[in-house]
Amino acid sequence: MRANEVSRRTALPVSTLRFYERKQLIPETFISRDENNYRVYDEEVVQYLQDVRMLLTLGFTIEELLVLVSESSPAAKTALVRDKITYIQELEAKLEASKNFLNDVLAGKANFQTRCRAAH
């Protein structure tokens, strides 16, 4: 499929596809050339790019993604992923504490007081 089709199916602009290619984030196994030298993408690139988007959403940088797709050692890749899992667990704990605090504010149990409830 051509870049426009990949763009449509992934909701990524063609310019982003080109950027990923320049950064070598899209492995060459997903791209070939036709008789007119146009890029032709393998069908599997759609799922791959959806995974890239998810990893970016999870806080991975382009440089970190390059480590994951490179010939880096499995130990380096594992450490990188485990670090992100730890980061997410820490973030979950902070979000849970924030939610509990806001519930305390609503219940009038926090040191910070505001009128969130109508007076009786």
N, C-alpha and C positions, 0 to 999 in steps of 0.2 A: 504494500500500500504506500501511497505517496505521503509526504509531510502534511498536506492539508487534511487528509483523512485521519492521520494520527492525531493531529491537532484537534480535530472535531471530536474524536472518540475519547481523548484524554482531557479536554478543556485546557490544554496548554497551548499558548501561542507558538507559531512556527519559530519565532525568534528565540523562544525558550528551548525548543528542540535543538536549534543551531548552537545555542550557548552550551547546552549539555554535551553536544558532539565535540565542540572545541575543547571543553574541559575533559573530554574522554570519559564522561559519566555514562554514556550509552555505549556498551560494548560493541565492537565492530561486528560481532556475530549477529546482531540485530539489523545491520544495514548492508545492503548490496547496491550495485549500480545496474541500471538497465542499459539497453543498447544506445540510448541517447545521453548516457552518463547521469541520469536523474537518480536521486536516492530512492531506494525501495526498502521499506521497513518490513521486517518480519511481523507476523500477526502477534507474536508473543511480546513485542515491545510495549503494547498497550498495558498489559498487566505489570510489566516491569516498571513503566513510568508511573503507574498508580502506586506501586510500592515505594518508588522514589519520593513521590508527593507525601506519602504517609511518613516516611522517615524524616523528611524535612519538617513536617508538622510536629513530629516528636522532638525536634530540636537538634537534629543532626545538621552539621554544616556541609557545604559542598566538599570541603577538604576531607571531612570524616567519611562522607560517602565514597570519595575516591579511594580511601583506604579499604573500604569494604569491597569495592569492585576490582581492586588491584591484586597483584600477586603477593601482597603483604602476608605475613605469617598468620596462620589460623589463630595463634595466641593473641596477636595484636587485634585482630578482628573481634575475637571473643571479649577481650578487655574493653574495647570500645562499646560493644553492645551492653555489656554488664554495667558499665559506667552510666549509660543512658537509663537502664532499668533502675539503678540506685537513685539517679536524679528524679525519675518519675515517682518513685516511692517517697522520696523526700517532699516532692511537690504535693503528693496526695496527703501526706501528714499535715503540711501547712494549710492546705485547703480544708481539711477536716477541722483543724484548730480554728480557722477563720469562720467556718460555718457554726461551730459551737459558740464562739464569741458572739456572733450576730444573734444567735438564738438567745443568749444571755442578755444581750441588749434589749431584745424584744420582750423578754420576761422581766426586765427591770433588775436583773441580778448582776449586771456589769458595773464597774466603777464609772464608766462613761454612761451617763444617763441622758436619755432623750425621750420625748413623748411620742412613742410609737403607737400607743393605745389611747383610745378615747377615755376621758375621765369618767368615773362612775358616780 
